[in-house]
Amino acid sequence: VLEDDSTIIKKRKESNIKPVVKNVIEEQQQKVVEKETIAYQENGDIIIPASTICNPHEKIMPIVTKSFHSNGGKQVHLHKGRDMCLEYEIRLPERKGGTQQGKRRKLVKYLLSCLIVTVHSGTKPLNLEITSGDFNASYQIQTPYSGGEWAATESVSVNLIEGQINKLNFDTESLGLTIKDFHLTRVCDA
């Protein structure tokens, strides 16, 4: 049985597609492997890349991919319109002349904003719970509709404990929210 030219061309294309797709997938996986780290700046500001999740909760795993932001890096996509939770741990360094052992730790005020993308109107807020030892505080960050473009959220004033590990737990029921990073700008001692 002889095959016509269109069948032969189709078989050639299919055999060539598999290696190309495999190469693209491998390239993307290699790019995503690059590990990002939390940046503690000299002025006290902290930048937390969204991909530095320390404990993805069992609720639903977020999707971590290469970021399409002009600065590169990675992004985290919260999806499916169900509870999703991201946990981060930061250790707020003590300032020179800071607290001594045995004394109460100092509360420090920061302004928190997030670099996000939303593609659906009617977004839900991003809830934040901060815990450190016996300290516990809750905040809400509004996530405006960004029309598929990167946008910074309005800043929210938050308190962190100096010299201790602060756990930041973010959760949302948003239908689709992509986060590049969280910016903590040091304001003053609370």
HELIX and SHEET records of a PDB file:
HELIX    1   1 ASP A    5  VAL A   33  1                                  29    
SHEET    1   A 5 ALA A  39  TYR A  40  0                                        
SHEET    2   A 5 ILE A  46  PRO A  49 -1                                        
SHEET    3   A 5 GLY A 176  ASP A 189 -1                                        
SHEET    4   A 5 LYS A  74  HIS A  79 -1                                        
SHEET    5   A 5 ILE A  63  LYS A  66 -1                                        
SHEET    1   B 5 ALA A  39  TYR A  40  0                                        
SHEET    2   B 5 ILE A  46  PRO A  49 -1                                        
SHEET    3   B 5 GLY A 176  ASP A 189 -1                                        
SHEET    4   B 5 LEU A 107  THR A 118 -1                                        
SHEET    5   B 5 ALA A 151  ALA A 152 -1                                        
SHEET    1   C 5 ALA A  39  TYR A  40  0                                        
SHEET    2   C 5 ILE A  46  PRO A  49 -1                                        
SHEET    3   C 5 GLY A 176  ASP A 189 -1                                        
SHEET    4   C 5 LEU A 107  THR A 118 -1                                        
SHEET    5   C 5 VAL A 156  ILE A 161 -1                                        
SHEET    1   D 4 MET A  84  ARG A  91  0                                        
SHEET    2   D 4 ILE A 165  THR A 172 -1                                        
SHEET    3   D 4 LEU A 126  SER A 132 -1                                        
SHEET    4   D 4 PHE A 135  ILE A 141 -1                                        
END                                                                             
